[in-house]
Amino acid sequence: MRIVVYASEAELPRLSTGFERALPSDAALEILPFSSFGRSYKKKAPGALVYIDAAGQGPERLCELGSHLAEIQSCAWGIIDRGGELADPAALFFEGASDYLGPQAFRGSHVLSAGRLSAALVFAGLSSSIPEHRPPFPGWNSIKDGAEVEVRFCYASIASQKELIERIGEKRLHKLREDFASFLGPWAAESGGIVWIKEPAGCLALFPPSDEGMNPILSAFRILIDRILVGFEVFHLETPLNFRFAFHEGKTMWRPPGSTGSVVSEDVNFIFHLGSKGTPDGMILVSGESEASIPPYLRDLFAPAGDFEGHQVFSSKRFRD
């Protein structure tokens, strides 16, 4: 497998050191000046993970370069943003990017965190190294009533509901809550999950301990990025709509949906508190117990956000409208 990096002349020495120290043992590295991109990428990109240095480029130019790389067979591309210049790096993933190396990916001034490139190669499908997985989840219908299960929790809610009452009225908001709970059913199913508890303020979804389909945190990012379009096309609202998501991993006694009134679990209490009280509008909060569920290519979009009720919390960076 190969990693190719395009950067400015000034950045070449620093990036060379950072990438070489984090390079997997079975990978080859080539770092090239950005000025050579136009004449060399068609030869260098096939079968490679290509990183483009964002310094001085701007998001539109990066998407344009990424579109050229996307046309190359067996090529994946990513962005290096050591200076944190990109205001909305998550948008690049919906243009086809496979990785984003922001400031938090580097230790000190330029050294990449160990294992970072290995994770990116696996995600891009360019590595033969298969990450260790837990046994397949048995399925929600196979869990015995009253059994203790280890799951990933997701609290999801419509944001700014008090303001929405003033804009759309209480009756329309009641219908919107019902529609949102129905929308979450197929949304959770894409990641192997179910909507477990429905409350007026928000819903609690459960996901298997490891990914069974799309990663649920990535799926939450998609909703936040497309929140205005989702509000208009799915919920038929011209009023701008926003959401909140909180994730936690823990244990609970299992009861089927609709029969959860007798459930007692510290983790269930915590995720309800984190989602309803601790999560700002338009944000994703992830507890320390669920930090490992953050996909490697999204890790740089989260920052430590202190403690909440004795649990370390990580917050997504704010999205721009």
C-alpha positions as CSV (number, residue, x, y, z in Angstrom):
1,M,0.0,0.0,0.0
2,R,1.1,3.6,-0.7
3,I,0.6,7.0,0.8
4,V,1.2,10.0,-1.3
5,V,1.3,13.6,0.1
6,Y,1.1,16.8,-1.8
7,A,2.2,19.9,0.1
8,S,3.9,23.3,-0.3
9,E,7.7,23.4,-0.5
10,A,7.8,25.0,3.0
11,E,5.7,22.2,4.6
12,L,7.6,19.3,2.9
13,P,10.3,18.8,5.6
14,R,7.8,19.0,8.6
15,L,5.2,16.7,7.0
16,S,7.9,14.2,6.0
17,T,8.9,13.8,9.6
18,G,5.4,13.5,10.9
19,F,4.3,10.9,8.3
20,E,7.5,8.8,8.4
21,R,7.1,8.3,12.2
22,A,3.5,7.2,11.9
23,L,3.9,5.1,8.7
24,P,2.7,1.5,8.9
25,S,5.5,-1.0,8.4
26,D,4.0,-2.4,5.2
27,A,3.3,1.0,3.6
28,A,5.4,3.2,1.3
29,L,5.4,7.0,1.5
30,E,6.0,9.6,-1.2
31,I,5.9,13.3,-0.4
32,L,5.7,15.6,-3.4
33,P,5.5,19.4,-3.9
34,F,2.1,20.7,-4.6
35,S,3.3,22.3,-7.8
36,S,3.7,18.8,-9.3
37,F,0.1,17.7,-8.7
38,G,-1.2,18.5,-12.1
39,R,1.4,16.5,-14.0
40,S,1.9,13.6,-11.6
41,Y,-1.4,12.7,-9.8
42,K,-2.6,10.4,-12.6
43,K,0.6,8.3,-12.3
44,K,0.9,8.5,-8.5
45,A,-2.7,8.1,-7.3
46,P,-3.7,4.6,-8.5
47,G,-3.8,2.3,-5.5
48,A,-2.8,5.1,-3.1
49,L,-4.2,7.1,-0.3
50,V,-3.4,10.7,-1.4
51,Y,-3.3,13.6,1.1
52,I,-3.6,17.2,0.0
53,D,-2.3,20.0,2.3
54,A,-5.1,22.5,2.8
55,A,-2.7,25.4,3.6
56,G,-3.8,28.3,1.4
57,Q,-6.1,26.2,-0.8
58,G,-9.7,26.8,0.4
59,P,-12.6,24.3,0.5
60,E,-13.7,24.8,-3.1
61,R,-10.2,24.2,-4.5
62,L,-9.8,21.1,-2.2
63,C,-13.1,19.6,-3.5
64,E,-12.0,20.3,-7.1
65,L,-8.7,18.4,-6.5
66,G,-10.5,15.6,-4.7
67,S,-12.9,15.2,-7.7
68,H,-9.9,14.6,-9.9
69,L,-8.6,12.0,-7.5
70,A,-12.0,10.3,-7.2
71,E,-11.8,9.5,-10.9
72,I,-8.6,7.4,-10.4
73,Q,-9.2,3.7,-9.9
74,S,-8.4,2.3,-6.4
75,C,-7.6,5.8,-5.1
76,A,-8.7,7.4,-1.8
77,W,-8.0,11.0,-0.8
78,G,-7.7,13.0,2.4
79,I,-6.9,16.5,3.7
80,I,-4.1,17.7,5.9
81,D,-5.1,20.8,7.9
82,R,-2.5,21.2,10.6
83,G,-3.4,24.9,11.1
84,G,-7.1,24.3,11.4
85,E,-7.9,26.6,8.5
86,L,-11.0,24.8,7.3
87,A,-14.2,26.0,9.1
88,D,-16.3,23.0,8.1
89,P,-14.1,20.0,7.4
90,A,-17.0,17.6,7.8
91,A,-18.4,18.8,4.5
92,L,-15.4,17.3,2.7
93,F,-16.5,13.8,3.6
94,F,-19.7,14.3,1.6
95,E,-17.5,15.3,-1.3
96,G,-15.7,11.9,-1.2
97,A,-12.8,12.5,1.2
98,S,-11.7,9.5,3.2
99,D,-9.7,11.2,6.0
100,Y,-9.1,14.5,7.6
101,L,-5.8,15.2,9.5
102,G,-6.5,18.3,11.6
103,P,-4.5,19.9,14.4
104,Q,-5.5,17.2,16.9
105,A,-4.1,14.4,14.8
106,F,-0.6,15.8,15.4
107,R,1.4,15.7,18.6
108,G,3.4,18.8,19.2
109,S,3.9,20.8,16.0
110,H,3.9,18.1,13.3
111,V,4.2,14.5,14.5
112,L,1.2,12.3,13.7
113,S,-0.3,10.2,16.4
114,A,0.6,6.5,16.3
115,G,-1.7,4.3,14.4
116,R,-3.5,7.2,12.7
117,L,-2.4,6.3,9.1
118,S,-3.2,2.6,9.7
119,A,-6.8,3.4,10.6
120,A,-7.1,5.6,7.6
121,L,-5.8,3.0,5.2
122,V,-8.2,0.4,6.6
123,F,-11.2,2.7,6.2
124,A,-10.1,3.6,2.7
125,G,-10.0,-0.1,1.8
126,L,-6.3,0.1,0.9
127,S,-5.0,-2.1,3.8
128,S,-5.1,-5.8,4.3
129,S,-5.0,-5.3,8.0
130,I,-8.4,-6.2,9.4
131,P,-9.3,-4.5,12.7
132,E,-10.4,-6.8,15.5
133,H,-14.1,-7.0,15.8
134,R,-16.4,-8.3,18.5
135,P,-18.7,-11.3,17.8
136,P,-21.7,-10.4,15.6
137,F,-24.6,-8.9,17.6
138,P,-27.3,-11.6,18.0
139,G,-30.2,-9.2,17.1
140,W,-32.7,-7.4,19.2
141,N,-35.4,-10.1,18.9
142,S,-32.9,-12.7,20.2
143,I,-32.3,-11.0,23.6
144,K,-34.1,-12.5,26.5
145,D,-36.4,-10.2,28.5
146,G,-34.7,-9.0,31.6
147,A,-31.2,-9.9,30.4
148,E,-28.4,-7.4,30.9
149,V,-27.0,-6.1,27.6
150,E,-24.1,-3.9,26.6
151,V,-25.1,-1.4,24.0
152,R,-24.4,2.0,22.6
153,F,-27.0,4.6,23.6
154,C,-28.0,7.6,21.4
155,Y,-30.2,10.4,22.7
156,A,-31.7,12.3,19.7
157,S,-34.0,15.3,19.9
158,I,-35.3,18.3,18.0
159,A,-33.5,21.4,19.3
160,S,-34.9,24.7,20.5
161,Q,-38.4,23.3,21.1
162,K,-39.5,26.3,23.1
163,E,-38.7,28.6,20.2
164,L,-40.5,26.3,17.8
165,I,-43.7,26.6,19.8
166,E,-43.7,30.3,19.2
167,R,-43.0,29.8,15.5
168,I,-45.2,26.8,14.6
169,G,-47.6,26.4,17.5
170,E,-48.0,23.6,20.1
171,K,-50.2,21.4,17.9
172,R,-47.7,21.4,15.0
173,L,-44.8,20.8,17.4
174,H,-46.7,17.8,18.8
175,K,-47.0,16.4,15.3
176,L,-43.3,17.2,14.6
177,R,-42.2,15.2,17.6
178,E,-44.2,12.2,16.4
179,D,-42.8,12.5,12.9
180,F,-39.3,12.8,14.3
181,A,-39.7,9.6,16.3
182,S,-40.9,7.8,13.2
183,F,-38.0,9.2,11.2
184,L,-35.5,7.9,13.7
185,G,-36.7,4.3,13.2
186,P,-35.2,3.7,9.7
187,W,-32.4,6.1,10.5
188,A,-31.3,3.9,13.5
189,A,-31.8,0.7,11.4
190,E,-29.1,1.8,9.0
191,S,-26.7,1.3,11.8
192,G,-28.3,-1.9,13.2
193,G,-30.1,0.1,15.9
194,I,-33.7,0.6,17.2
195,V,-35.6,3.4,18.7
196,W,-36.1,2.1,22.3
197,I,-37.8,4.9,24.3
198,K,-39.9,7.7,22.9
199,E,-40.3,10.9,25.0
200,P,-41.8,14.2,24.0
201,A,-38.4,16.0,24.6
202,G,-36.3,13.3,22.8
203,C,-35.9,9.7,21.9
204,L,-33.4,7.0,23.0
205,A,-32.0,4.7,20.4
206,L,-29.9,1.6,21.0
207,F,-27.1,0.3,18.8
208,P,-24.9,-2.8,18.9
209,P,-21.5,-2.5,20.7
210,S,-19.7,-2.5,17.3
211,D,-20.8,-1.2,14.0
212,E,-23.4,-3.2,12.2
213,G,-23.7,-1.0,9.0
214,M,-23.2,2.7,9.1
215,N,-21.4,4.2,12.1
216,P,-24.2,6.0,14.1
217,I,-22.0,9.0,14.9
218,L,-21.3,9.5,11.2
219,S,-25.0,9.1,10.6
220,A,-25.7,11.9,13.2
221,F,-23.2,14.1,11.4
222,R,-25.1,13.6,8.2
223,I,-28.3,14.8,9.7
224,L,-26.7,17.9,11.3
225,I,-25.0,18.9,8.1
226,D,-28.2,18.5,6.1
227,R,-30.5,19.7,8.8
228,I,-32.1,22.5,6.8
229,L,-32.8,20.2,3.9
230,V,-34.0,17.5,6.3
231,G,-36.4,19.9,7.9
232,F,-37.9,21.0,4.6
233,E,-38.0,17.7,2.7
234,V,-38.7,15.3,5.6
235,F,-40.8,17.4,8.0
236,H,-42.2,19.9,5.5
237,L,-41.1,22.9,7.6
238,E,-39.9,26.2,6.1
239,T,-38.8,27.2,9.6
240,P,-35.1,26.2,10.1
241,L,-34.8,23.0,12.1
242,N,-31.9,21.8,14.2
243,F,-31.1,18.7,16.3
244,R,-29.1,17.4,19.2
245,F,-27.3,14.0,19.6
246,A,-25.6,12.4,22.6
247,F,-23.8,9.1,22.6
248,H,-22.8,6.8,25.5
249,E,-21.8,3.2,25.9
250,G,-22.9,1.1,28.9
251,K,-25.3,-1.6,30.2
252,T,-29.0,-1.9,30.8
253,M,-31.6,-4.4,31.5
254,W,-33.4,-5.3,28.3
255,R,-37.1,-4.8,27.8
256,P,-38.7,-4.6,24.3
257,P,-39.7,-1.1,23.1
258,G,-43.0,-0.1,24.7
259,S,-42.3,-2.1,27.8
260,T,-39.4,-0.1,29.3
261,G,-41.2,1.4,32.2
262,S,-39.5,-1.0,34.7
263,V,-36.0,-0.5,33.4
264,V,-33.4,0.6,36.0
265,S,-30.0,1.5,34.8
266,E,-27.4,4.1,35.7
267,D,-26.3,4.3,32.1
268,V,-29.8,5.0,30.9
269,N,-30.2,7.8,33.4
270,F,-26.9,9.3,32.4
271,I,-27.6,9.3,28.7
272,F,-31.0,11.0,29.3
273,H,-29.3,13.6,31.4
274,L,-26.4,14.1,28.9
275,G,-28.8,14.5,26.0
276,S,-31.5,16.6,27.6
277,K,-29.4,18.8,29.9
278,G,-25.8,18.7,28.7
279,T,-25.9,18.8,24.9
280,P,-26.1,22.2,23.2
281,D,-28.4,22.7,20.2
282,G,-26.8,21.6,16.9
283,M,-24.1,19.6,18.5
284,I,-23.0,16.0,19.1
285,L,-21.7,15.0,22.6
286,V,-19.9,11.7,23.1
287,S,-19.1,10.3,26.5
288,G,-15.6,9.0,27.3
289,E,-17.0,5.4,27.4
290,S,-18.2,5.8,23.8
291,E,-15.1,7.7,22.5
292,A,-13.8,4.6,20.7
293,S,-17.0,4.7,18.5
294,I,-15.9,7.9,16.9
295,P,-14.7,6.9,13.4
296,P,-11.0,7.7,12.9
297,Y,-11.8,10.0,10.0
298,L,-14.0,12.1,12.3
299,R,-11.9,12.1,15.4
300,D,-10.3,15.5,14.6
301,L,-13.8,17.1,14.5
302,F,-14.3,16.4,18.3
303,A,-12.6,18.2,21.2
304,P,-12.6,17.5,24.9
305,A,-15.5,19.3,26.6
306,G,-14.8,18.6,30.3
307,D,-16.9,16.4,32.6
308,F,-20.6,15.8,32.9
309,E,-21.9,14.0,36.0
310,G,-18.5,12.4,36.5
311,H,-18.0,11.3,32.9
312,Q,-15.5,12.7,30.4
313,V,-17.3,14.3,27.4
314,F,-16.2,15.1,23.9
315,S,-18.0,17.7,21.8
316,S,-18.3,18.1,18.0
317,K,-17.1,21.3,16.6
318,R,-19.8,23.7,15.7
319,F,-21.3,23.6,12.3
320,R,-21.8,26.7,10.2
321,D,-25.2,27.4,8.4
